[in-house]
């Protein structure tokens, strides 16, 4: 799902738009018709008596403002050879919410997913089955993503809360930088962070670990990566304040030590998620 509330699924080679609305997900009937190669129109489906009765039942369940008087008139005329009704007329007369005729960038006729699935049968039974499958796959992916985001936000909130508490026990804390380290001018800002947290530059780590692939950050714990992200943003602020590289290294190292002490008393990420 994009930020605009729009999603696209592909059903038997046809791209179909889905819009997220307060009342639920609405699927483009206009897009679905492309799979029919112009054999009929939405108005043909809407004039069918079975369609009208289905729509009326759906609205009676979900729409307290449904106009039953107008619906009765439409139902009585549905199926007659000389009778047709457009989606806009249906909505205006009955105050229906299950169908929408929209203009603009994502214009066309949309139907609530329940109704769109029913419309899919008019394309073909096979099309309806694949439509339901692809729609469900999309919702499963969205739910998985939301679940992961929720767990991550919950975890970070817990960790950041503990960072701001004073109940600290020391464990696996970075060592203080030496005066010699503070006096060195590092070629890379990344190495300032590396020294502040890990006590060595990237080059020193590679020299000390010739058999390991990648870099030291790939072998870091979640606690270290969280602190690294924190001191990286703090370093940007210290640069803005005009502090020298040596002074920044001292301050970042102090912050890294303090935060790692806090995180030493926090359960692992896995334990928190459970």
C-alpha positions in Angstrom: 0.0 0.0 0.0 1.4 3.4 -1.0 1.0 6.6 1.1 -1.9 7.6 -1.1 -3.9 4.5 0.0 -3.5 3.0 -3.5 -2.4 -0.6 -4.3 -2.1 -2.6 -7.5 -2.5 -6.3 -7.9 -2.2 -8.4 -11.1 -4.9 -10.9 -11.8 -4.4 -13.1 -14.9 -2.3 -10.4 -16.5 -4.7 -7.5 -15.7 -3.6 -4.8 -13.3 -6.3 -3.9 -10.9 -6.3 -0.8 -8.6 -7.3 -1.0 -4.9 -8.1 2.1 -2.9 -8.2 2.0 0.9 -11.2 3.9 2.2 -12.7 4.4 5.7 -15.4 1.9 4.8 -12.9 -0.7 3.7 -11.0 -1.6 0.5 -12.5 -0.7 -2.8 -11.5 -2.5 -6.0 -11.7 -1.0 -9.5 -14.4 -2.6 -11.5 -13.2 -0.4 -14.5 -9.8 -2.2 -14.3 -11.5 -5.6 -13.9 -13.5 -5.0 -17.1 -10.2 -4.9 -19.1 -10.0 -8.7 -18.6 -13.4 -9.0 -20.4 -12.1 -7.2 -23.6 -15.1 -4.9 -23.8 -17.7 -7.6 -24.0 -20.1 -5.8 -21.7 -20.4 -2.7 -19.5 -20.9 -2.1 -15.7 -24.4 -0.8 -16.5 -25.2 -4.2 -18.0 -24.3 -5.9 -14.7 -26.1 -3.3 -12.7 -29.4 -3.7 -14.5 -29.5 -7.4 -13.7 -32.2 -8.2 -11.1 -29.9 -10.7 -9.2 -27.2 -7.9 -9.0 -29.7 -5.4 -7.7 -31.0 -7.8 -5.0 -27.4 -8.6 -3.9 -26.5 -4.9 -3.7 -29.6 -4.2 -1.7 -28.9 -6.9 0.8 -25.3 -5.7 1.2 -26.4 -2.1 1.8 -29.0 -3.2 4.3 -26.3 -4.9 6.3 -23.6 -2.2 6.2 -25.4 1.1 5.4 -27.9 2.5 7.9 -28.7 5.4 5.5 -29.7 3.2 2.6 -32.9 4.5 0.8 -35.1 1.4 0.7 -37.9 3.3 -1.1 -35.8 4.1 -4.1 -34.2 0.6 -3.9 -37.7 -1.0 -4.2 -38.4 1.1 -7.3 -35.1 0.1 -8.9 -35.6 -3.6 -8.0 -39.1 -3.7 -9.6 -37.7 -2.3 -12.9 -34.4 -4.3 -12.9 -34.2 -6.9 -15.7 -36.6 -5.1 -18.1 -35.2 -4.7 -21.6 -35.7 -0.9 -21.6 -34.3 -0.3 -18.2 -30.7 0.8 -17.4 -29.1 2.6 -14.5 -25.6 4.0 -14.0 -23.5 3.7 -10.9 -23.9 7.5 -10.2 -27.7 7.2 -10.4 -27.7 4.1 -8.2 -25.6 6.0 -5.6 -27.6 9.2 -5.8 -31.0 7.6 -5.5 -30.3 5.0 -2.9 -27.4 6.7 -0.9 -25.4 3.5 -1.5 -21.9 3.2 -0.2 -20.9 -0.1 -1.8 -20.3 1.4 -5.2 -18.4 4.6 -6.0 -17.9 6.5 -9.3 -14.7 8.6 -8.9 -12.9 11.2 -11.0 -9.3 12.3 -10.9 -6.1 10.4 -11.0 -7.6 7.1 -9.9 -11.0 7.7 -11.5 -13.4 5.0 -12.5 -16.0 2.7 -10.8 -15.0 1.1 -7.6 -16.8 -1.4 -5.5 -16.3 -2.6 -1.9 -14.3 -5.9 -2.0 -17.4 -8.0 -1.2 -19.2 -6.6 -4.2 -16.1 -6.6 -6.4 -15.7 -10.4 -5.7 -19.3 -10.9 -6.8 -18.6 -8.8 -9.9 -15.6 -11.0 -10.6 -18.0 -13.9 -11.4 -19.2 -11.9 -14.4 -15.7 -11.9 -15.7 -15.4 -15.6 -15.1 -15.4 -18.0 -12.1 -11.6 -18.5 -12.6 -11.0 -14.8 -12.6 -13.0 -14.4 -9.4 -10.9 -17.1 -7.7 -7.6 -15.5 -8.7 -8.9 -12.1 -7.7 -9.6 -13.3 -4.2 -6.3 -15.0 -4.0 -4.2 -12.0 -5.1 -6.2 -9.6 -2.9 -5.7 -11.9 0.2 -1.9 -12.1 -0.7 -1.8 -8.3 -0.7 -3.5 -8.1 2.7 -1.3 -10.7 4.2 1.8 -8.8 3.1 0.4 -5.5 4.5 -0.4 -7.2 7.8 3.0 -8.8 8.1 4.7 -5.4 7.4 2.5 -3.6 9.9 3.3 -6.3 12.5 7.0 -6.0 11.9 6.8 -2.2 12.1 4.8 -2.3 15.3 7.2 -4.7 17.0 10.2 -2.6 15.9 8.6 0.6 17.2 7.7 -1.1 20.4 11.2 -2.4 20.8 12.9 0.9 20.1 10.5 2.7 22.5 11.4 0.3 25.3 15.1 0.6 24.6 15.1 4.4 24.4 13.1 4.5 27.6 15.7 2.5 29.4 18.4 4.8 28.0 16.8 7.6 29.9 16.6 5.8 33.2 19.3 5.9 35.9 19.2 2.3 37.0 22.4 1.2 35.3 24.7 -1.8 35.7 27.9 -1.9 33.8 28.4 -4.8 31.3 30.4 -5.0 28.1 30.9 -1.2 28.0 33.2 0.5 25.5 36.6 1.6 26.9 37.4 5.2 27.3 39.3 6.8 24.4 42.9 7.5 25.3 44.5 11.0 24.9 46.4 9.7 21.9 43.3 8.5 20.2 41.6 11.9 20.9 44.6 13.7 19.3 44.4 11.7 16.1 42.7 13.3 13.0 40.7 10.6 11.4 40.2 10.5 7.6 36.6 9.3 7.9 33.8 10.5 10.1 32.7 6.9 10.3 35.9 6.0 12.0 35.2 8.5 14.8 32.0 6.6 15.5 33.9 3.3 15.3 36.6 4.4 17.8 34.0 5.9 20.1 32.0 2.7 20.3 34.3 -0.1 19.3 37.7 1.4 20.3 39.2 0.9 16.8 39.0 2.1 13.3 37.6 0.0 10.4 41.1 -0.6 9.1 42.4 -1.7 12.5 39.5 -4.2 12.8 40.3 -5.7 9.4 43.9 -6.0 10.4 42.9 -7.7 13.6 40.4 -10.0 11.9 41.9 -11.1 8.6 39.7 -14.3 8.4 36.4 -12.4 8.7 34.5 -11.0 5.8 32.6 -7.7 5.7 33.1 -5.1 8.4 32.9 -4.8 12.2 29.3 -3.5 12.1 28.1 -6.7 10.5 29.3 -8.5 13.6 27.8 -6.0 16.1 25.0 -6.7 18.5 21.6 -5.1 18.4 22.6 -3.0 21.4 25.7 -1.7 19.6 23.8 -0.9 16.4 21.2 1.1 18.3 23.9 3.1 20.1 25.8 3.6 16.8 22.6 5.1 15.3 22.2 7.4 18.3 25.8 8.7 18.3 25.7 9.1 14.5 22.9 11.6 14.8 24.6 13.3 17.8 27.8 13.6 15.9 26.0 15.6 13.2 24.8 18.0 15.9 28.3 18.3 17.4 29.7 19.2 14.0 27.0 21.8 13.6 28.2 23.3 17.0 31.7 23.6 15.6 33.4 21.1 18.0 36.8 19.8 17.0 37.2 16.2 16.0 39.0 15.3 19.1 36.4 16.9 21.4 33.6 15.2 19.4 35.3 11.8 19.9 35.5 12.3 23.6 31.8 13.2 23.9 30.6 10.5 21.6 32.6 7.9 23.6 31.1 9.1 26.8 27.7 8.8 25.4 28.4 5.4 24.0 29.6 4.1 27.4 26.6 5.5 29.2 24.1 4.1 26.7 25.7 0.7 26.6 25.6 0.5 30.4 21.9 1.1 30.2 21.3 -1.4 27.5 23.3 -4.0 29.4 20.3 -4.3 31.7 17.7 -4.5 28.9 16.5 -8.0 27.6 17.6 -9.0 24.1 15.5 -7.9 21.1 14.1 -11.4 20.8 13.0 -11.4 24.5 11.3 -8.0 24.2 9.4 -9.0 21.0 8.1 -12.1 22.8 
